Amino acid sequence: MKTPIKPLLSALLLLALPAAVHAQFTFTTNNGTITITGYVGDCGEVIIPDHVTGLPVTAIGDFAFNGRTCLTSFSIPYGVTTIGYAAFAQCDLASISLPASLTSIGSWAFAQCASLSNVTVPDNVTSMGSNTFWNCTGLRQVALPNQLTSLDSSVFFGCSLLQSITVPSGVTNIGDSAFEYCGQLTNATLPTYALSLGQLAFYYCSNLTSVVVPSGVTALKTATFCYCTSLTSASLPTGLTSIGDNAFLWCTSLKELAIPPGVTNLGANAFYVCTNLSSLTVPDSVLSIGNFTFGACRIVTNLTIPPRLTNIPDWAYYQCGGPTNLVIPAGVTNIGQKSFSFCPRLTSVTLPVSLTNIGDFAFEQCQNLRSVYVPSQPPTLGSSVFINDTQATIYYLPGTPGWGPSYGGCPTARWVLRYPVIINTPKFGVHTNRFGFVVSWASNAAVTVEASFSLAELSWTALSNTTITNGSFYFGDPDWTNHSTRFYRIRSP
C-alpha cells in the first residue's frame, strides 16, 4: 500500500499548480473572457496562463505590470489579442514573446523598458498606440507587421540604439516624434505612398544618412529632419507644397537639395546651418520664406530669390554663399534686418521700385559688395545697413528725388542705363492740364517720346524730341484728354 503514495502526491501537486499560478495574477471577467489586470508574484520570468478559472485570457489590461522593474521576461499565451495602456511600462524586460493572436498594442505599452533589445510585432497587429516603445534605450531591432496602417506619435522616441527600421507599405501616417532621438538610426525605409510625416519625426537622428520622403506627403512639418547631422541626401516628393520651420536645421552634411515646383512656403530656419549645402534649387512657386531660412548656407552658389516674394524677413540669407549678383524681385517691399549680412561673395545688388524699407544691418560686412542699384526714391534705412561695406557705391537714376552725395554711409553716383526709362516719381501721372512722367538716361543723349492709340508698330507719333541734360527730363502731354486711349513709348533715335 506504500507504493502508490509518491505518484498520488505528484498528481495532487499538478492539480494544485494552476490555482497557485492563478493566485499570482489579478484579473477581471468580461463576456466570458479574462483580462489580466495585475501581478503579485515573484520577480524574474513571468508566464501568463492561457486560461483562468476556466475562461480564456484575451487581454493584458492597462498598467497590468507597470513599474515592476524586477520582471525580466514574459511569455504571453496565444489567444491574447490586446495589450493595454502602459501594460509593461518601466519593466526591466530583457525579452518578451508576443503571440500571433495579438491585434492591438496600447499607448506606452513598453515605454522605458530599457533592457528590451529585440521585438517582433506579430503580423496581425494593425494598431500600435503612441509612445509604444518610448525611451526603450536598449532596443536595437524591431520587426513591424505588414498589417500596420499607422505609426502614432513618439512610438520609438528615444530608442537611441535602434539602427534600422522598415516601415510597412500599408502605413499611411507617421506621427510626430515617431523616431525622435534615435541617435544610432542609419537607415529608415519609409512606405512609398504614406500621406503624412509628423513634426520632429526624425529629430536628432544624427546618424541617418539618406531619406526618401513618401510620395503622398504634401508638407514637411516643423523640425522633421532637424539635427540630422549625417544626412547627405534627401529626396522630396513632387506633390510637396510646404517645408516647415526647422525642417532641415543643422543638417550639416546635406550636400544638395532640389525643392519641388509647387512648394509655396519655406519656414523659418528651414535650412539654417546647412554648411555643406553646395546646391539648392528653389522654385519660382515660393511665396514666403522665414527668418534664417537660408542662414549660414555658406557654400551655396546657385541660390536665387523667388520672384513672387513680397517680403525678405530678418536673417533670411545671413552668411549665405551666393548669389554674387543679387536681383531683388519686383514685388518686395521690405528687406529685414541682417537678411544679407556676412555674404562674402555678394558683389552687386539691384533693388526693386516697390522697396520701401531696408532693415538694420541688412548688408553688413558684405566686404566684396561694390554696387547697389536703386531705381526709385531712397528706401527708408535702418541703422548700419551697409556697415563695413567699404567698396560699395549706391547708384540712383538721374531725376529721382531724395538723393544726396551719400546714402547709408556709402557714396552715391548716377546710374546711367543702356536705354532711357520712365521712372516712378511723384511727377508720374495726371496733373493739372497734363499727363506726365520723368525720363531718365545719360546726359547729352537724345530721346524721343512717342504716343499712339494702339500698340501697332506703324501708328506712333513723335510728341517730343529732347536732349537730356543733368540725367533726366520731365515730359508732359496736355493733349491726353482728347484721346480715349493713349500709349507712350520712349526711344533713342
C-alpha positions in Angstrom: 0.0 0.0 0.0 3.0 2.4 0.3 4.0 2.2 -3.4 1.2 4.5 -4.9 1.8 7.4 -2.4 4.5 9.2 -4.5 2.6 9.1 -7.8 -0.5 10.3 -5.9 1.4 13.2 -4.3 2.7 14.2 -7.8 -0.8 14.2 -9.2 -2.1 16.4 -6.4 0.8 18.9 -7.0 -0.1 19.1 -10.7 -3.7 19.7 -9.9 -2.7 22.4 -7.4 -0.3 24.2 -9.8 -2.9 26.2 -11.8 -4.5 27.5 -8.7 -1.1 28.7 -7.4 -0.3 30.3 -10.8 -3.7 32.0 -11.0 -3.2 33.4 -7.5 -0.2 35.4 -8.8 -2.5 37.5 -11.1 -5.4 39.8 -10.6 -8.0 39.8 -13.3 -11.4 40.9 -14.5 -14.1 38.9 -16.3 -15.8 40.4 -19.4 -18.3 38.5 -21.5 -16.7 35.1 -20.7 -13.1 36.2 -21.2 -10.3 37.2 -18.8 -8.3 40.5 -18.7 -5.1 40.3 -16.6 -5.0 43.5 -14.5 -2.0 42.9 -12.2 0.7 40.6 -10.8 1.6 39.9 -7.2 4.1 37.0 -7.8 7.8 36.7 -7.6 10.4 38.6 -9.7 12.1 37.2 -12.8 10.3 35.3 -15.6 6.5 35.6 -15.8 4.4 33.0 -17.6 0.9 34.3 -18.2 -1.7 31.5 -18.3 -4.0 31.0 -21.3 -7.0 30.3 -19.0 -8.1 31.5 -15.6 -11.0 29.9 -13.8 -11.7 28.0 -17.0 -12.1 31.2 -19.1 -9.7 32.2 -21.9 -7.2 35.1 -21.3 -7.7 37.5 -24.2 -6.3 40.8 -22.9 -3.5 42.4 -20.8 -5.1 45.4 -19.1 -3.9 48.9 -18.6 -1.0 49.3 -16.2 -1.1 45.5 -15.5 2.7 45.1 -14.9 3.6 48.8 -14.9 6.7 49.7 -12.8 7.6 46.1 -11.9 11.3 46.6 -12.6 12.3 43.2 -11.3 10.3 41.4 -14.0 12.8 40.4 -16.7 10.8 38.3 -19.3 7.2 37.5 -20.2 5.6 34.7 -22.1 2.1 35.8 -23.3 -0.1 32.9 -24.5 -1.9 32.5 -27.8 -5.4 33.9 -27.5 -4.4 37.3 -26.2 -5.5 40.0 -28.7 -4.9 43.2 -26.8 -2.2 44.7 -24.7 -3.4 47.8 -22.8 -2.1 51.2 -22.0 1.3 51.2 -20.2 0.8 47.4 -19.5 4.6 46.7 -19.3 6.0 50.2 -19.0 9.1 50.6 -16.8 9.7 46.8 -16.6 13.3 45.7 -16.8 12.5 43.4 -19.7 15.2 41.6 -21.4 12.8 39.7 -23.8 9.2 39.3 -24.5 7.3 36.8 -26.7 4.2 38.3 -28.3 1.6 35.8 -29.6 0.4 35.6 -33.2 -3.2 36.3 -32.0 -2.3 39.8 -31.0 -4.1 42.6 -32.9 -3.6 45.8 -30.8 -0.9 47.3 -28.6 -1.8 50.2 -26.5 -0.1 53.5 -25.9 3.0 53.5 -23.7 2.8 49.6 -23.6 6.5 49.0 -23.3 7.7 52.6 -22.5 11.1 52.8 -20.7 11.8 49.1 -20.9 15.4 49.9 -21.1 16.8 46.3 -21.3 14.5 45.3 -24.2 16.7 44.7 -27.2 14.7 42.8 -29.8 11.0 42.9 -30.6 9.0 41.2 -33.3 5.5 42.6 -33.6 3.1 39.9 -34.8 1.6 40.0 -38.3 -2.0 40.5 -37.2 -1.3 43.8 -35.3 -3.0 46.7 -37.1 -2.7 49.3 -34.3 0.1 50.5 -32.1 -0.6 53.4 -29.8 1.5 56.5 -29.2 4.8 56.1 -27.2 4.6 52.3 -27.5 8.4 51.8 -27.2 9.1 55.3 -25.8 12.6 55.6 -24.4 13.5 51.9 -24.8 17.2 52.9 -24.8 18.4 49.3 -25.3 16.2 48.5 -28.3 18.3 47.5 -31.3 15.9 45.6 -33.6 12.2 45.8 -34.4 10.2 43.9 -37.0 6.9 45.6 -37.8 3.9 43.8 -39.2 2.6 44.3 -42.7 -1.0 44.9 -41.5 0.1 48.0 -39.7 -1.6 51.2 -41.0 -0.2 53.9 -38.8 2.8 54.8 -36.6 1.5 57.0 -33.9 3.4 59.9 -32.2 6.6 59.1 -30.3 6.3 55.4 -30.9 10.1 54.9 -31.0 11.1 58.2 -29.3 14.4 57.9 -27.6 15.3 54.4 -28.9 18.9 55.5 -29.0 20.4 52.1 -30.2 17.9 51.4 -32.9 19.9 51.2 -36.1 17.5 50.4 -38.9 13.7 50.5 -39.5 11.5 49.4 -42.3 8.0 50.9 -42.1 5.4 48.6 -43.7 4.0 49.6 -47.0 0.4 50.0 -45.7 1.3 52.7 -43.2 -0.2 56.0 -44.3 0.7 58.1 -41.2 4.0 58.5 -39.5 3.3 60.6 -36.3 5.0 63.4 -34.6 8.3 62.5 -33.0 8.0 58.9 -34.2 11.8 58.4 -34.3 12.9 61.4 -32.3 16.3 61.0 -30.6 17.0 57.7 -32.4 20.6 58.7 -32.5 22.0 55.4 -34.0 19.4 55.1 -36.7 21.3 55.0 -40.0 18.6 53.6 -42.3 14.9 54.3 -42.5 12.8 52.8 -45.3 9.5 54.7 -45.5 6.4 53.5 -47.3 6.1 54.9 -50.8 2.5 56.1 -50.5 2.4 57.4 -46.9 0.4 60.6 -46.7 1.7 62.2 -43.6 5.1 62.7 -41.9 4.8 64.3 -38.5 6.8 67.1 -36.9 10.0 66.1 -35.2 9.6 62.7 -36.9 13.4 62.2 -37.2 14.6 65.0 -34.9 18.2 64.4 -33.7 18.6 61.2 -35.8 22.2 62.2 -36.0 23.4 59.1 -37.9 20.6 59.0 -40.6 22.4 59.3 -43.9 19.7 59.4 -46.5 15.9 59.6 -46.8 13.2 59.3 -49.5 10.2 61.2 -48.3 7.0 59.3 -49.3 5.2 60.5 -52.5 1.9 61.2 -50.7 3.4 63.7 -48.3 2.4 67.3 -49.1 4.1 69.1 -46.2 7.3 68.7 -44.2 6.3 69.8 -40.8 8.3 71.5 -38.0 11.8 70.1 -37.4 11.1 66.9 -39.4 14.8 66.2 -40.0 16.3 68.8 -37.6 19.8 68.0 -36.3 20.2 65.0 -38.7 23.8 65.9 -38.9 24.9 62.9 -41.0 22.1 63.4 -43.6 23.8 63.7 -47.0 20.8 63.4 -49.3 17.0 63.8 -49.2 14.6 63.1 -52.0 11.4 65.2 -51.7 8.1 64.3 -53.4 6.7 66.2 -56.4 3.5 67.0 -54.6 5.2 68.8 -51.7 3.7 72.3 -51.1 5.3 73.4 -47.8 8.6 72.9 -45.9 8.1 73.9 -42.2 10.2 75.7 -39.6 13.5 74.0 -38.8 12.8 71.2 -41.2 16.5 70.7 -42.1 18.0 72.8 -39.4 21.6 71.9 -38.7 21.8 69.2 -41.4 25.5 70.0 -41.7 26.3 67.1 -44.1 23.5 67.8 -46.6 25.2 68.5 -49.9 22.4 69.2 -52.4 18.6 69.5 -52.5 16.0 70.2 -55.1 12.8 71.7 -53.8 9.9 70.6 -56.0 8.0 73.0 -58.1 4.8 73.8 -56.3 6.3 74.5 -52.9 4.9 77.8 -51.7 6.3 78.2 -48.2 9.7 77.7 -46.7 9.6 78.0 -42.9 12.0 79.8 -40.5 15.4 78.1 -40.1 14.4 75.5 -42.7 18.0 75.2 -44.0 19.8 77.1 -41.3 23.4 75.9 -40.7 23.4 73.5 -43.7 27.0 74.4 -44.0 27.9 71.8 -46.7 25.0 72.6 -48.9 26.5 73.5 -52.3 23.4 73.3 -54.5 19.9 74.3 -53.5 17.2 74.6 -56.2 14.4 77.0 -55.1 11.3 77.1 -57.4 9.5 80.2 -58.6 6.4 79.0 -56.8 7.7 80.0 -53.4 5.6 82.9 -51.9 7.1 83.2 -48.5 10.3 82.4 -46.6 11.0 82.8 -42.8 13.7 84.2 -40.6 17.1 82.4 -41.1 15.6 80.2 -43.9 18.9 80.1 -45.7 21.1 81.4 -42.9 24.7 80.1 -42.8 24.4 78.2 -46.1 27.9 79.3 -46.8 28.8 77.5 -50.0 25.5 77.6 -52.0 26.4 79.3 -55.3 23.2 78.8 -57.3 20.8 80.3 -54.8 18.2 82.7 -56.3 15.5 84.7 -54.7 12.0 83.5 -55.7 10.4 86.1 -57.9 7.0 86.1 -56.1 8.3 87.2 -52.7 6.9 90.4 -51.2 9.0 90.3 -48.0 12.5 89.2 -47.2 12.4 88.5 -43.4 15.1 89.0 -40.8 18.3 87.0 -41.2 16.9 85.1 -44.2 20.1 84.9 -46.2 22.5 85.6 -43.3 26.1 84.2 -44.0 24.9 82.8 -47.3 27.4 81.9 -50.0 25.5 83.1 -53.1 24.5 84.6 -55.3 27.1 87.1 -56.4 24.8 89.4 -58.4 21.6 89.8 -56.4 18.3 91.0 -58.0 15.6 91.6 -55.5 12.2 90.6 -57.0 9.9 93.4 -58.3 7.2 93.0 -55.6 9.4 93.1 -52.5 8.5 96.0 -50.2 10.7 95.1 -47.2 14.2 93.7 -46.6 14.6 92.6 -43.0 17.4 93.2 -40.6 20.6 91.2 -41.2 18.9 89.5 -44.1 22.1 89.5 -46.3 24.8 90.3 -43.8 28.1 88.5 -44.0 27.5 87.3 -47.6 31.2 87.3 -48.8 30.5 86.6 -52.5 28.0 89.3 -53.0 29.3 92.0 -55.4 26.1 93.7 -56.7 22.5 94.3 -55.6 19.7 95.6 -57.7 16.7 96.8 -55.7 13.1 97.0 -57.0 10.9 100.1 -57.4 8.5 98.5 -54.8 11.0 98.6 -52.0 10.2 101.0 -49.1 12.3 99.7 -46.2 15.7 98.2 -45.6 16.3 96.8 -42.0 19.1 97.2 -39.6 22.5 95.7 -40.7 20.8 94.2 -43.8 24.0 94.2 -45.9 26.5 94.3 -43.0 30.0 93.0 -43.7 29.5 92.2 -47.4 33.1 93.1 -48.0 33.0 92.5 -51.7 29.9 94.5 -52.4 30.7 97.2 -54.9 27.4 98.3 -56.5 23.8 98.8 -55.2 21.3 99.9 -57.9 18.2 101.8 -56.7 15.6 102.6 -59.4 13.4 104.7 -57.1 13.5 107.2 -54.3 15.7 106.2 -51.4 14.0 103.5 -49.3 13.9 104.1 -45.6 17.1 102.8 -44.0 17.6 101.1 -40.6 20.8 101.5 -38.7 24.2 100.3 -40.1 22.7 98.8 -43.2 26.0 98.9 -45.2 28.4 98.9 -42.2 31.9 97.8 -43.3 31.0 97.6 -46.9 34.0 99.7 -47.7 33.8 99.3 -51.5 30.1 99.9 -52.1 28.7 102.7 -54.2 24.9 103.4 -54.3 23.7 104.1 -57.8 20.4 106.1 -58.4 18.6 107.1 -61.6 19.1 110.8 -62.6 16.0 112.8 -61.9 14.8 110.7 -59.0 14.2 113.0 -56.0 15.6 112.5 -52.5 19.2 111.6 -53.3 22.3 113.3 -51.9 26.0 112.6 -52.0 25.8 109.6 -49.7 23.3 107.0 -48.6 23.7 104.7 -45.6 27.3 105.9 -45.2 28.2 104.9 -48.8 28.9 107.4 -51.7 26.2 107.8 -54.3 26.5 108.1 -58.1 24.2 108.4 -61.1 23.1 105.2 -62.6 23.4 105.5 -66.4 21.4 102.8 -68.2 21.9 101.4 -71.6 18.5 102.8 -72.7 16.1 105.6 -71.5 13.5 104.6 -68.9 10.4 106.2 -67.3 10.9 106.3 -63.6 8.5 106.3 -60.7 8.4 109.7 -59.1 5.7 111.9 -57.6 5.5 113.6 -61.0 4.2 110.4 -62.7 0.6 110.5 -63.7 -2.2 113.1 -64.1 -1.5 116.7 -63.0 -3.1 120.0 -63.9 -3.8 120.1 -67.6 -1.5 117.2 -68.5 -0.4 113.6 -68.1 3.4 113.4 -67.4 6.4 111.5 -66.3 10.2 111.8 -65.8 12.5 110.2 -68.3 16.0 109.2 -67.1 19.1 108.5 -69.1 22.6 109.7 -69.8 23.2 113.4 -70.1 23.5 114.8 -73.7 21.7 111.8 -75.1 18.7 112.4 -77.5 15.4 110.9 -76.5 12.1 110.8 -78.4 8.7 110.4 -76.7 6.0 108.9 -78.9 2.3 108.3 -78.4 -0.3 106.0 -80.1 -3.9 104.9 -79.9 -2.8 101.3 -80.3 0.3 99.2 -80.0 0.6 98.6 -83.8 4.1 99.4 -85.0 3.1 101.9 -87.7 0.8 104.1 -85.5 3.2 106.0 -83.4 3.5 109.8 -83.5 6.5 111.7 -82.1 5.5 114.2 -79.3 8.9 115.4 -78.1 12.5 115.3 -79.2 14.7 116.2 -76.3 18.4 116.2 -75.5 18.8 115.2 -71.8 20.7 117.5 -69.5 21.5 116.6 -65.9 20.5 112.9 -66.5 16.7 113.4 -66.8 13.8 115.5 -68.1 10.1 115.8 -67.5 7.6 115.2 -70.3 4.0 116.5 -70.1 1.2 115.8 -72.5 -1.6 118.4 -72.4 -3.5 116.7 -75.2 -4.1 113.4 -73.4 -7.7 114.1 -72.5 -8.6 114.3 -76.2 -7.9 110.6 -76.7 -9.9 107.6 -75.5 -6.8 105.5 -75.5 -3.2 106.8 -75.2 0.0 104.7 -75.2 3.5 106.2 -74.7 7.0 104.9 -75.5 10.4 106.4 -75.4 13.3 105.7 -77.7 16.7 107.0 -78.7 16.8 108.0 -82.4 
